[in-house]
């Protein structure tokens, strides 16, 4: 990530301890995570946290930073190509990073959720569906 972004940051992790089976295109998900981390490195103040987890029928990965954050009324526009938040106006970039993340997550039948990180910056969580297996689901035979 440091090579891609030109930023060197220490990244805190809180990753799900087990394995999660998700139908995905690995290179696309890698690109989504990389874009999220580069975004955090570019607009944060040095702290980045990458975490992941699972809930019934879905899994998530999340990137948080300690930057200025994004006002709730601006968040819905951040996924549009070439759109950047007010706090990003003085920093170089094209405004494509989160639009690419949105497209990748959409292509995996997932969704993105923006919020405020534990340190006041931006939090981006990507939810992906987890296929239901017979062990998870209930079956009725009759």
C-alpha positions as CSV (number, residue, x, y, z in Angstrom):
1,X,0.0,0.0,0.0
2,X,2.8,2.4,0.8
3,X,4.2,2.0,-2.7
4,X,0.8,2.6,-4.3
5,X,-0.1,5.6,-2.2
6,X,3.3,7.3,-1.6
7,X,2.4,7.2,2.1
8,X,3.9,5.0,4.8
9,X,1.5,4.3,7.6
10,X,1.2,1.8,10.5
11,X,-2.0,-0.1,10.1
12,X,-3.9,-1.5,13.1
13,X,-5.8,-4.7,12.4
14,X,-8.7,-6.4,14.1
15,X,-9.4,-9.3,11.7
16,X,-11.9,-12.1,12.1
17,X,-9.9,-15.0,13.6
18,X,-11.5,-17.8,11.5
19,X,-12.1,-18.3,7.8
20,X,-15.1,-16.8,6.0
21,X,-16.3,-18.3,2.7
22,X,-17.5,-15.6,0.3
23,X,-18.0,-16.0,-3.4
24,X,-15.8,-13.3,-4.8
25,X,-13.2,-12.3,-7.4
26,X,-10.1,-12.1,-5.2
27,X,-8.2,-9.4,-7.3
28,X,-11.3,-7.2,-7.3
29,X,-11.7,-7.4,-3.5
30,X,-7.9,-6.8,-3.1
31,X,-8.3,-3.6,-5.3
32,X,-11.3,-2.5,-3.2
33,X,-9.4,-2.9,0.1
34,X,-6.3,-1.2,-1.4
35,X,-8.4,1.8,-2.5
36,X,-10.0,2.0,0.9
37,X,-6.6,1.9,2.6
38,X,-5.0,4.4,0.2
39,X,-8.0,6.7,0.8
40,X,-7.4,6.4,4.6
41,X,-3.7,7.1,4.2
42,X,-4.3,10.1,1.9
43,X,-6.9,11.8,4.1
44,X,-6.1,10.5,7.6
45,X,-3.6,11.8,10.0
46,X,-1.6,8.6,10.4
47,X,-3.9,6.1,12.1
48,X,-5.5,3.4,10.0
49,X,-7.5,0.4,11.2
50,X,-8.5,-2.5,9.0
51,X,-11.0,-5.0,10.5
52,X,-13.3,-7.8,9.3
53,X,-16.1,-9.9,10.7
54,X,-19.2,-11.8,10.0
55,X,-22.9,-11.9,10.8
56,X,-25.4,-14.5,9.8
57,X,-25.4,-14.7,6.0
58,X,-22.9,-11.8,5.4
59,X,-19.4,-10.8,6.0
60,X,-17.7,-7.4,6.2
61,X,-14.4,-5.7,5.9
62,X,-13.8,-2.2,7.1
63,X,-11.2,0.6,6.9
64,X,-11.1,3.5,9.4
65,X,-8.9,6.6,9.6
66,X,-8.4,9.6,11.9
67,X,-8.8,12.3,9.3
68,X,-11.4,15.1,9.3
69,X,-14.2,12.7,8.4
70,X,-17.1,13.5,6.0
71,X,-20.3,15.3,6.9
72,X,-23.3,12.9,6.8
73,X,-25.0,15.0,4.1
74,X,-21.9,14.7,1.8
75,X,-21.4,10.9,2.2
76,X,-24.0,9.8,-0.4
77,X,-22.1,11.7,-3.1
78,X,-18.6,10.2,-2.4
79,X,-19.3,7.1,-4.5
80,X,-19.9,9.1,-7.6
81,X,-16.9,9.3,-10.0
82,X,-14.8,12.5,-9.7
83,X,-16.6,13.6,-6.5
84,X,-14.5,14.4,-3.4
85,X,-15.4,15.7,0.0
86,X,-14.8,19.3,1.0
87,X,-11.8,18.3,3.2
88,X,-10.1,16.6,0.2
89,X,-10.0,19.7,-2.0
90,X,-6.4,20.5,-1.2
91,X,-5.1,17.0,-1.6
92,X,-4.2,15.4,-5.0
93,X,-6.5,12.7,-6.3
94,X,-9.1,12.0,-8.9
95,X,-12.1,11.1,-6.9
96,X,-12.3,7.7,-8.4
97,X,-11.1,5.5,-5.5
98,X,-14.5,5.1,-3.7
99,X,-16.4,5.0,-6.9
100,X,-14.3,1.9,-7.9
101,X,-14.9,0.4,-4.4
102,X,-18.6,0.9,-4.9
103,X,-18.6,-0.8,-8.3
104,X,-16.6,-3.8,-7.0
105,X,-18.9,-4.2,-4.0
106,X,-22.0,-3.9,-6.2
107,X,-20.6,-6.5,-8.6
108,X,-20.4,-8.9,-5.6
109,X,-24.1,-8.1,-4.5
110,X,-22.8,-6.3,-1.5
111,X,-23.3,-2.8,0.0
112,X,-21.1,-0.1,1.4
113,X,-21.7,1.8,4.6
114,X,-20.0,5.0,5.6
115,X,-19.8,6.2,9.2
116,X,-17.5,7.9,11.7
117,X,-14.5,6.0,12.9
118,X,-13.6,5.5,16.6
119,X,-11.2,8.4,16.2
120,X,-13.5,10.8,14.4
121,X,-12.4,10.1,10.9
122,X,-14.2,8.2,8.1
123,X,-15.2,4.5,8.4
124,X,-16.0,2.6,5.3
125,X,-17.5,-0.9,5.7
126,X,-18.2,-3.3,2.8
127,X,-20.8,-6.0,3.4
128,X,-20.7,-9.1,1.2
129,X,-23.2,-12.0,1.2
130,X,-22.1,-15.3,2.5
131,X,-23.7,-18.3,0.8
132,X,-26.1,-20.2,3.0
133,X,-25.0,-23.8,3.5
134,X,-27.1,-26.8,4.6
135,X,-25.4,-26.6,8.0
136,X,-26.5,-22.9,8.4
137,X,-30.0,-23.2,6.9
138,X,-32.9,-25.3,7.9
139,X,-34.5,-27.8,5.7
140,X,-37.9,-29.2,5.8
141,X,-38.6,-32.5,4.2
142,X,-42.0,-34.0,4.1
